[in-house]
Amino acid sequence: MLNDKVAIITGAAAGIGEATALFFAELGAKVVVLDRDGVGARHVAARIGDAAMAVEADMRDRTRLAAAVEATLERFSRIDILINNAGVYPRMPFLELTEEQWSDMQDVNLAGTFRMSQLVAAHMVKQKTGKIVNISSVTFFLGARLLSHYVAAKGGVIGLTRVMAKELGDYNIHVNCITPGAVQTASEKFFVTEEQSREFLTMQSLRRRLQPVDIARVCAFLAGPLSDGMTGQTVNVDGGWALY
Ligand SMILES: NC(=O)c1ccc[n+]([C@@H]2O[C@H](COP(=O)([O-])OP(=O)(O)OC[C@H]3O[C@@H](n4cnc5c(N)ncnc54)[C@H](O)[C@@H]3O)[C@@H](O)[C@H]2O)c1
């Protein structure tokens, strides 16, 4: 479905990004595995082989992101797909949140999406085609304790998606967004207890935990031709938690 498409996936050394990189490669895409964790990115790229390239870059560093875009063009000549997935979600009570923690959250989760999209869209505009998928979170709809800085940033990602879709539609660039629910990633065990994991199930309609590949599949839909009539949309992939 993504044969010979060139996709940059941010935050692809782990979790949802890793699953998306592996799934896109299965579908025939050439994949740029971008992450601040260079070792992890190289590990994922090595599992894919020649169709992948690892790039170490931090979403807060525009110069490194610009270099990543250039390296992609040098290696694969074009960029068809951008998945803005990199994100962090450290918990902090609203009353204790510092200016620094607030700013860092916006810098990675919201400004990182803006930066990377702007750099990649400059090339997509010339190609007159492209698909951008932004990863937000169902917490924007539900609210979530201890995540005021995160939920605000993820709401910003939905707003950014809508305006990018309006402006970039002139160039046949599609911009859509996914709001994942509680996804069972490898890193989850560091902040979710087994009891909390069971609680997620009681919130959902479906009686199984969501896996990273569940999000990867919807990324593939939004990055491929089956969604050619869609732009500016937010697709909720949460096992039937928030029913809007
Ligand atoms: N896991 C969930 O339940 C869930 C739910 C809703 C939304 N999301 C969103 O999905 C995305 C992926 O989450 P995940 O659970 O797979 O996370 P994860 O922690 O498993 O993986 C995130 C990856 O992003 C990378 N990363 C973090 N900050 C970075 C930066 N500044 N620059 C470059 N790379 C950076 C990390 O190194 C890591 O490889 C995030 O945007 C997250 O907010 C996750």
The ligand as an SDF file (V2000), in Angstrom:
LIG
                    3D

 44 48  0  0  0  0  0  0  0  0999 V2000
    1.2120    5.4210   24.6490 N   0  0  0  0  0  0  0  0  0  0  0  0
    0.0190    6.0040   24.7840 C   0  0  0  0  0  0  0  0  0  0  0  0
   -0.8650    5.5020   25.4940 O   0  0  0  0  0  0  0  0  0  0  0  0
   -0.2910    7.2900   24.0570 C   0  0  0  0  0  0  0  0  0  0  0  0
   -1.5940    7.7890   24.1160 C   0  0  0  0  0  0  0  0  0  0  0  0
   -1.9040    8.9630   23.4490 C   0  0  0  0  0  0  0  0  0  0  0  0
   -0.9280    9.6110   22.7220 C   0  0  0  0  0  0  0  0  0  0  0  0
    0.3350    9.1100   22.6770 N   0  0  0  0  0  0  0  0  0  0  0  0
    1.3320    9.8530   21.9040 C   0  0  0  0  0  0  0  0  0  0  0  0
    1.9400    8.9750   20.9850 O   0  0  0  0  0  0  0  0  0  0  0  0
    3.2800    9.4050   20.7530 C   0  0  0  0  0  0  0  0  0  0  0  0
    4.2400    8.2530   21.0040 C   0  0  0  0  0  0  0  0  0  0  0  0
    4.0970    7.8430   22.3360 O   0  0  0  0  0  0  0  0  0  0  0  0
    4.6630    6.4420   22.8680 P   0  0  0  0  0  0  0  0  0  0  0  0
    3.7570    6.0280   23.9510 O   0  0  0  0  0  0  0  0  0  0  0  0
    4.9490    5.5460   21.7420 O   0  0  0  0  0  0  0  0  0  0  0  0
    6.0090    6.9670   23.5640 O   0  0  0  0  0  0  0  0  0  0  0  0
    7.4090    6.2250   23.8480 P   0  0  0  0  0  0  0  0  0  0  0  0
    7.9680    6.9100   25.0320 O   0  0  0  0  0  0  0  0  0  0  0  0
    7.2430    4.7530   23.8550 O   0  0  0  0  0  0  0  0  0  0  0  0
    8.2510    6.6340   22.5580 O   0  0  0  0  0  0  0  0  0  0  0  0
    8.4570    7.9900   22.2500 C   0  0  0  0  0  0  0  0  0  0  0  0
    9.7040    8.1400   21.4020 C   0  0  0  0  0  0  0  0  0  0  0  0
    9.8660    9.5370   21.1500 O   0  0  0  0  0  0  0  0  0  0  0  0
   11.2250    9.8750   21.3670 C   0  0  0  0  0  0  0  0  0  0  0  0
   11.3290   11.2800   21.7710 N   0  0  0  0  0  0  0  0  0  0  0  0
   10.8950   11.8350   22.9390 C   0  0  0  0  0  0  0  0  0  0  0  0
   11.2180   13.1280   22.9650 N   0  0  0  0  0  0  0  0  0  0  0  0
   11.8840   13.3950   21.8220 C   0  0  0  0  0  0  0  0  0  0  0  0
   12.4960   14.5620   21.2970 C   0  0  0  0  0  0  0  0  0  0  0  0
   12.5250   15.7130   21.9840 N   0  0  0  0  0  0  0  0  0  0  0  0
   13.0750   14.4890   20.0810 N   0  0  0  0  0  0  0  0  0  0  0  0
   13.0910   13.3340   19.3910 C   0  0  0  0  0  0  0  0  0  0  0  0
   12.5540   12.1930   19.8470 N   0  0  0  0  0  0  0  0  0  0  0  0
   11.9530   12.2310   21.0540 C   0  0  0  0  0  0  0  0  0  0  0  0
   11.6980    8.9530   22.4790 C   0  0  0  0  0  0  0  0  0  0  0  0
   13.1180    8.8360   22.4980 O   0  0  0  0  0  0  0  0  0  0  0  0
   10.9800    7.6540   22.1200 C   0  0  0  0  0  0  0  0  0  0  0  0
   11.7430    6.8460   21.2530 O   0  0  0  0  0  0  0  0  0  0  0  0
    3.5180   10.6090   21.6730 C   0  0  0  0  0  0  0  0  0  0  0  0
    3.3120   11.8040   20.9520 O   0  0  0  0  0  0  0  0  0  0  0  0
    2.4520   10.4400   22.7270 C   0  0  0  0  0  0  0  0  0  0  0  0
    2.1070   11.6410   23.3300 O   0  0  0  0  0  0  0  0  0  0  0  0
    0.6840    7.9660   23.3330 C   0  0  0  0  0  0  0  0  0  0  0  0
  1  2  1  0
  2  3  2  0
  2  4  1  0
  4  5  1  0
  4 44  2  0
  5  6  2  0
  6  7  1  0
  7  8  2  0
  8  9  1  0
  8 44  1  0
  9 10  1  0
  9 42  1  0
 10 11  1  0
 11 12  1  0
 11 40  1  0
 12 13  1  0
 13 14  1  0
 14 15  2  0
 14 16  1  0
 14 17  1  0
 17 18  1  0
 18 19  2  0
 18 20  1  0
 18 21  1  0
 21 22  1  0
 22 23  1  0
 23 24  1  0
 23 38  1  0
 24 25  1  0
 25 26  1  0
 25 36  1  0
 26 27  1  0
 26 35  1  0
 27 28  2  0
 28 29  1  0
 29 30  1  0
 29 35  2  0
 30 31  1  0
 30 32  2  0
 32 33  1  0
 33 34  2  0
 34 35  1  0
 36 37  1  0
 36 38  1  0
 38 39  1  0
 40 41  1  0
 40 42  1  0
 42 43  1  0
M  CHG  2   8   1  16  -1
M  END
$$$$
